[in-house]
């Protein structure tokens, strides 16, 4: 079993003041050809919240909770897209004499953007720091770990309790996740090349989301509520196929079908960051209200003590050979990930 001398929390990052918003968005979208007007539109989501994304504060809270849960390693934190940038954190780790670290990312699933891209981030940061950089190994996807599923189920119960009593037991559970291009979804869990697996247009990403949704639903109201898996936060060009349906379109369809209430569960997310808050608490909630459909939203699990203890359990899998905990039928994801899995190369943009 490997011995680690540090723990690294790796996340997406977000602005911490109005002056950070546009530089942050430009960093996130660099090289993707996103029009300036679209960036300005997204920036308004942040300005409406004071120019501050909640994700950085949530990472600080998560680090404190993991430390309180007894991990017993020096704690570091780096982001892909904003301060503290991962490269700066790896440089600090090298200066502190860290030789081998275990990394936990704030994404529970298998796909290029949820897993492989973070591994690429680590490789680039290590290469930039040079020979003194520590070896950094990423924890496996944890979509079906009890520490992810159980707090999500408790939060779903709490959300249902906010609905009118006469419809709570008839509500439909609407599980949401970040949409990705179909090509990226098809490549999730596969070796390099991004070839779609026959019969699996959503690849392992969609399969893991469906499994997590099932596991949460089974632990909510006796497993008797119907459920759907939908997507949110699409950001690609209109002509590129992405995973569907969109959550707002689906809510409208449910209202038309006479569904008495919905409880939206952001199963694809670890914390209640800006995309969750804007896309669900603002846009999806407004869609439901305009249709007279009672609406509730479950909180993500990242702030719970059980989630923090899960992180310690995932580290123990690697350090002491503790059992790899997983609920349901898919079993624990491989640890470490197969070499070059979930590799995805987006199609070239027209000249």
C-alpha positions, -999 to 999 in steps of 0.1 A, spaced: 0 0 0 14 35 -9 22 59 19 11 95 14 26 126 31 -1 151 20 -37 154 9 -48 176 -20 -83 189 -26 -87 197 -63 -117 217 -75 -130 239 -103 -125 273 -87 -146 304 -88 -145 342 -84 -144 358 -50 -153 393 -60 -168 413 -89 -134 421 -103 -126 384 -106 -157 375 -126 -146 382 -162 -110 371 -158 -123 338 -143 -148 333 -171 -121 341 -197 -98 315 -181 -126 289 -181 -134 294 -217 -99 300 -231 -96 285 -266 -132 276 -269 -144 305 -290 -172 315 -266 -186 349 -278 -181 379 -256 -218 384 -253 -222 350 -238 -195 356 -213 -213 389 -203 -245 370 -199 -230 344 -176 -212 371 -157 -245 385 -147 -253 353 -128 -222 360 -106 -229 397 -102 -263 389 -90 -246 370 -61 -222 398 -54 -196 386 -78 -187 357 -55 -190 320 -64 -198 298 -33 -175 271 -44 -143 284 -29 -159 288 6 -174 254 2 -139 240 -5 -126 257 26 -154 242 46 -148 208 31 -111 208 40 -120 217 76 -145 189 77 -121 163 63 -94 174 87 -120 172 116 -129 137 104 -94 126 113 -76 122 80 -43 130 96 -24 144 66 -12 179 58 -40 196 37 -35 214 4 -60 229 -20 -57 238 -57 -81 248 -84 -83 244 -122 -96 278 -130 -90 303 -102 -69 310 -71 -54 290 -55 -43 276 -89 -32 240 -89 3 248 -102 9 273 -74 -3 247 -49 20 220 -63 49 244 -62 41 250 -25 39 213 -19 73 208 -34 87 236 -13 73 220 18 91 187 9 59 167 -1 69 136 -20 37 117 -26 1 131 -23 -34 117 -26 -58 139 -45 -96 142 -41 -115 160 -68 -150 176 -64 -165 154 -91 -179 119 -84 -182 105 -120 -163 91 -149 -159 113 -180 -133 136 -196 -145 168 -178 -153 150 -145 -122 128 -142 -96 127 -170 -93 165 -173 -84 167 -136 -57 140 -142 -44 161 -171 -44 192 -148 -23 173 -123 2 161 -149 6 197 -163 11 212 -129 37 185 -119 55 190 -152 56 228 -147 70 225 -112 97 201 -124 117 173 -107 109 185 -71 72 181 -77 54 154 -57 39 124 -72 1 130 -70 -25 101 -73 -62 108 -78 -89 90 -58 -113 69 -79 -148 81 -89 -172 77 -59 -207 81 -74 -220 50 -56 -201 53 -23 -224 52 7 -209 86 18 -222 102 -14 -256 84 -17 -267 85 19 -265 122 25 -280 128 -9 -310 106 1 -313 125 34 -312 158 16 -339 146 -8 -362 136 21 -356 171 35 -365 187 2 -397 167 -1 -407 178 34 -408 214 21 -435 206 -5 -472 209 4 -482 179 25 -509 168 1 -485 164 -29 -451 154 -12 -458 117 -15 -468 120 -51 -439 142 -62 -416 132 -91 -379 131 -84 -360 149 -112 -322 141 -110 -300 166 -128 -264 166 -139 -242 187 -161 -248 180 -197 -218 172 -219 -214 166 -257 -225 132 -268 -190 124 -280 -176 131 -246 -203 111 -229 -198 81 -252 -160 81 -245 -165 80 -207 -150 49 -193 -134 39 -226 -97 39 -237 -83 67 -257 -98 77 -290 -133 86 -278 -151 58 -297 -187 54 -287 -196 20 -272 -224 3 -290 -257 7 -273 -243 33 -248 -246 68 -262 -241 82 -227 -212 59 -219 -202 53 -184 -210 88 -174 -247 84 -180 -247 49 -166 -232 61 -133 -256 90 -131 -285 66 -136 -272 43 -110 -267 70 -84 -302 83 -91 -316 49 -86 -297 44 -53 -309 77 -39 -345 72 -50 -346 37 -34 -336 54 -1 -363 81 -4 -399 77 7 -396 39 6 -384 39 -30 -419 46 -42 -415 79 -61 -410 79 -99 -378 95 -111 -361 109 -142 -326 118 -151 -322 151 -170 -294 176 -177 -285 212 -171 -259 239 -178 -254 232 -215 -228 256 -229 -219 243 -264 -228 255 -299 -264 248 -310 -254 224 -337 -234 201 -314 -255 173 -298 -254 172 -260 -270 149 -235 -307 157 -231 -334 165 -220 -329 199 -204 -343 203 -169 -365 232 -177 -380 216 -208 -386 185 -187 -403 204 -159 -426 219 -185 -434 185 -199 -442 172 -164 -465 201 -156 -483 195 -189 -487 158 -180 -503 167 -146 -475 157 -123 -485 172 -89 -450 183 -77 -413 179 -85 -382 176 -62 -350 183 -82 -319 165 -70 -285 178 -84 -271 142 -85 -242 152 -108 -228 177 -83 -209 176 -50 -217 211 -38 -242 239 -43 -221 261 -65 -231 287 -90 -244 264 -117 -266 246 -92 -279 278 -76 -286 297 -108 -298 269 -131 -320 252 -105 -328 277 -77 -334 305 -102 -342 292 -137 -358 258 -130 -377 272 -100 -390 301 -121 -401 276 -148 -420 255 -122 -436 286 -106 -448 300 -139 -466 266 -145 -480 264 -110 -460 233 -102 -448 229 -66 -410 227 -66 -383 217 -42 -346 213 -45 -324 189 -26 -290 202 -14 -258 186 -26 -240 164 -1 -205 180 1 -211 199 34 -222 168 54 -201 150 80 -208 117 62 -193 131 30 -161 141 49 -158 107 65 -162 92 30 -131 110 19 -112 94 47 -125 60 37 -114 65 1 -79 74 13 -79 43 35 -86 22 5 -53 33 -10 -32 34 22 -44 4 42 -63 -19 19 -96 -10 35 -126 -24 15 -137 -4 -15 -172 6 -5 -199 8 -32 -236 4 -33 -256 -11 -62 -247 -31 -92 -218 -13 -109 -193 -19 -81 -164 4 -72 -148 23 -100 -112 12 -108 -84 27 -87 -63 40 -102 -82 47 -134 -71 28 -164 -44 45 -184 -58 72 -207 -95 63 -200 -122 89 -208 -99 106 -233 -119 129 -255 -109 152 -284 -136 176 -294 -143 179 -331 -125 207 -349 -144 240 -353 -152 250 -388 -126 275 -402 
